[in-house]
């Protein structure tokens, strides 16, 4: 399988890209180089190799969800730089 210059120009049009003549030629060569490499990978014998979705053999790395008491409002606001009543006060971000 190989890519022609017309293929590159068509893909560039779909992606709303514009290439000079030299750039289109270079892209054609680079894409053909990539496809040649992929063809080399297809030559590798993978008989008996199990598909792999992750290189680590861990099943579940998340901790169990354990209920715990909440922090008191006064304790949460203790180190707040600015507050109003029982809320954190922050700078306005919307106009």
C-alpha positions, 0 to 999 in steps of 0.5 A, a space after each residue: 500500500 502506498 500513498 500518492 500525492 493526490 491522497 495527501 492533497 485530498 487528506 489535506 483538503 479534508 483537514 483544512 490544511 494547505 501545503 506547498 508543492 514541496 511540503 506535499 511531496 515531503 508528506 507523501 514520502 513521510 507517509 509512505 515511510 510510515 506505511 512501509 514500517 507498518 508493513 514490516 510489523 505485519 511480518 512479525 510472527 505473533 502466533 500464540 501471543 495473547 492480546 495485551 491491553 495494559 503492560 501492568 498485571 494489576 486488576 483494580 488499583 482503586 481503594 475501597 469506598 469507605 464512608 467517613 465523617 465529614 469535616 466540620 464547617 468551622 474547621 474547614 474555614 479555619 485557614 481560609 484567607 477570606 470568608 463570608 458567614 459559613 462560605 469561602 469567599 473567592 474573587 469574581 471570575 465571570 463578568 
